[in-house]
Amino acid sequence: PPFGILAGTYLAEYGGRSYVANTIRFINDILLSAPSIIIGLFVYELVVVKLGHFSGLAGALALAIIMLPVVIRTTEEMLRLVPNPLREAALALGAPRWKMVSLVAYRAALSGILTGVLLAIARIAGETAPLLFTALNNQFWSTNLMQPMANLPMVIFQFAMSPYQEWHALAWAGSLLITLSVLLLSIVARTLLRKVRIDQ
């Protein structure tokens, strides 16, 4: 998300209609509509083949690429919705442009940017295809990013494809866990956002 927010900020506040900004928007639109399995195959060729094995690092990279265009697009759109008089007032008081962006534009667009981050997290929460080609799975708990890593979507997929009813029940439980995790994250984010608004 930080890279996506910075890129969206550049497009909304600095890039305008320049060649570089238009190129970033074009690439972002392609990534936004790209199937997740294509991104998984791309990272497989770029990282897994080079390393010679699956890894958590490759899985994280694939999910980050899927998240990035959502965060960029929503950040740009939310910053564009900030009224220009707010920007002009900050600049008229002598604030440099970077300070105006960080203290005025970000605060005004906070709820929209946070919504974009949550949408991006929700998009990758149940992704299985890119992890199939990158992180794969691990029967044991591991924090080594250079080795295959256990992940809930792959466990759900493998259990759902098994011939055992007990494993099917565990797959449904895993699906419920992902759903509740995203819901809890949304509630916490909205609670924090409400607290920020009260403080302001």
C-alpha positions in Angstrom: 0.0 0.0 0.0 2.7 2.7 0.7 4.0 2.4 -2.9 0.5 2.6 -4.3 -0.4 5.6 -2.1 2.8 7.4 -3.2 2.1 6.6 -6.9 -1.5 7.7 -6.6 -0.3 10.9 -4.9 2.1 11.6 -7.8 -0.6 11.1 -10.4 -3.1 13.3 -8.6 -0.9 16.1 -7.3 2.3 16.3 -9.4 2.0 14.2 -12.6 -1.0 15.9 -14.2 -1.3 14.9 -17.9 2.5 14.4 -18.4 3.8 11.6 -20.5 5.2 9.8 -17.5 1.9 10.1 -15.6 -0.1 8.9 -18.6 2.2 5.9 -19.0 1.8 5.0 -15.3 -2.0 5.2 -15.7 -1.9 3.0 -18.8 0.2 0.3 -17.1 -2.0 0.6 -14.0 -5.1 0.0 -16.1 -3.6 -3.1 -17.6 -2.6 -4.5 -14.2 -6.1 -3.7 -12.8 -7.8 -5.8 -15.4 -5.2 -8.6 -15.6 -6.3 -12.0 -14.3 -4.5 -13.0 -11.1 -3.3 -16.3 -12.7 -1.4 -14.3 -15.3 0.3 -12.3 -12.6 1.1 -15.5 -10.8 2.7 -16.9 -14.0 4.7 -13.7 -14.5 6.1 -13.8 -11.0 6.8 -17.6 -11.4 8.9 -16.8 -14.5 10.5 -13.8 -12.9 11.3 -15.1 -9.4 10.6 -18.8 -9.0 12.4 -20.0 -12.1 15.4 -17.8 -11.2 15.6 -19.1 -7.6 14.8 -22.7 -8.6 12.1 -23.2 -6.0 8.8 -21.8 -4.7 9.1 -19.2 -1.9 7.0 -16.9 0.3 8.8 -14.0 -1.2 7.5 -14.8 -4.7 3.9 -15.1 -3.2 4.2 -11.8 -1.5 5.4 -10.1 -4.7 2.5 -11.6 -6.7 -0.1 -10.4 -4.1 1.6 -7.0 -4.0 1.3 -6.6 -7.8 -2.4 -7.5 -7.5 -2.9 -4.9 -4.7 -0.9 -2.1 -6.3 -3.3 -0.9 -9.1 -6.3 -0.8 -6.8 -4.5 1.4 -4.3 -3.1 3.6 -7.0 -6.4 4.2 -8.7 -8.4 4.8 -5.5 -5.7 7.1 -4.0 -5.6 9.2 -7.2 -9.4 9.5 -7.5 -9.9 10.3 -3.8 -7.2 13.1 -3.9 -8.8 14.5 -7.0 -12.0 14.9 -5.0 -10.4 17.1 -2.5 -11.7 20.7 -3.1 -9.1 23.0 -4.6 -9.9 25.8 -2.2 -8.4 23.7 0.6 -5.2 23.4 -1.4 -5.1 27.0 -2.3 -5.6 28.1 1.3 -2.7 26.0 2.4 -0.4 27.3 -0.3 -1.6 30.9 0.3 -0.4 30.5 3.9 3.1 29.7 2.7 3.0 25.9 3.1 5.2 24.1 0.6 3.4 21.7 -1.8 4.6 18.5 0.0 3.3 19.9 3.3 0.0 20.8 1.7 -0.4 17.3 0.4 0.5 15.5 3.6 -1.4 17.8 6.0 -4.4 18.9 4.0 -5.0 16.6 1.0 -4.3 13.3 2.8 -6.5 14.3 5.8 -9.4 15.2 3.5 -9.1 12.0 1.5 -8.2 9.7 4.4 -11.5 7.7 4.3 -11.3 7.1 0.6 -7.6 6.1 0.6 -8.3 3.7 3.5 -11.3 2.3 1.6 -9.0 1.6 -1.3 -6.5 -0.2 0.9 -9.3 -2.3 2.3 -10.6 -3.1 -1.2 -7.1 -4.2 -2.2 -6.7 -6.5 0.9 -10.2 -7.9 0.2 -9.2 -8.6 -3.4 -6.1 -10.7 -2.4 -7.6 -12.3 0.7 -8.9 -15.3 -1.2 -6.5 -15.5 -4.1 -5.3 -19.0 -4.8 -4.1 -19.0 -8.4 -1.0 -16.7 -8.0 0.0 -18.5 -4.8 -0.2 -21.9 -6.6 2.7 -20.7 -8.9 4.7 -18.8 -6.3 4.4 -19.7 -2.6 2.8 -23.1 -3.2 2.3 -24.5 0.3 4.1 -26.0 3.3 2.8 -28.6 5.7 4.8 -27.0 8.5 4.7 -23.5 9.9 7.6 -21.5 8.4 8.7 -17.8 8.5 11.5 -18.3 6.0 10.5 -16.1 3.0 12.9 -18.0 0.7 11.1 -21.3 1.2 7.5 -22.5 0.3 5.1 -21.0 2.8 1.8 -22.2 4.1 -1.2 -20.0 3.2 -4.9 -20.4 3.9 -6.2 -20.1 0.3 -4.0 -23.0 -0.8 -5.0 -25.1 2.2 -8.6 -24.5 1.4 -8.0 -25.5 -2.2 -6.2 -28.7 -1.4 -8.7 -29.7 1.3 -11.7 -28.9 -1.0 -10.2 -31.2 -3.7 -9.6 -34.0 -1.3 -12.0 -37.1 -1.2 -12.5 -36.8 2.6 -15.6 -35.2 4.1 -13.7 -34.1 7.2 -11.3 -32.1 4.9 -14.2 -30.5 3.1 -15.5 -29.3 6.5 -12.1 -27.8 7.2 -12.1 -26.1 3.8 -15.4 -24.5 4.7 -14.1 -23.4 8.0 -11.1 -21.8 6.3 -13.3 -20.0 3.9 -15.4 -18.6 6.9 -12.1 -17.6 8.6 -11.1 -15.5 5.6 -14.5 -13.9 5.4 -14.5 -13.0 9.1 -11.0 -11.7 8.9 -11.9 -9.2 6.1 -15.0 -8.2 8.0 -13.1 -7.6 11.2 -10.4 -5.6 9.4 -13.2 -3.4 7.9 -14.8 -2.8 11.3 -11.4 -1.9 12.9 -10.5 0.4 10.1 -13.9 2.2 10.3 -13.6 2.5 14.1 -10.1 4.1 13.8 -11.3 6.4 11.0 -14.2 7.6 13.2 -11.8 8.3 16.0 -9.5 10.3 13.7 -12.5 12.4 12.6 -13.5 13.1 16.2 -9.9 14.2 17.0 -10.0 16.5 14.1 
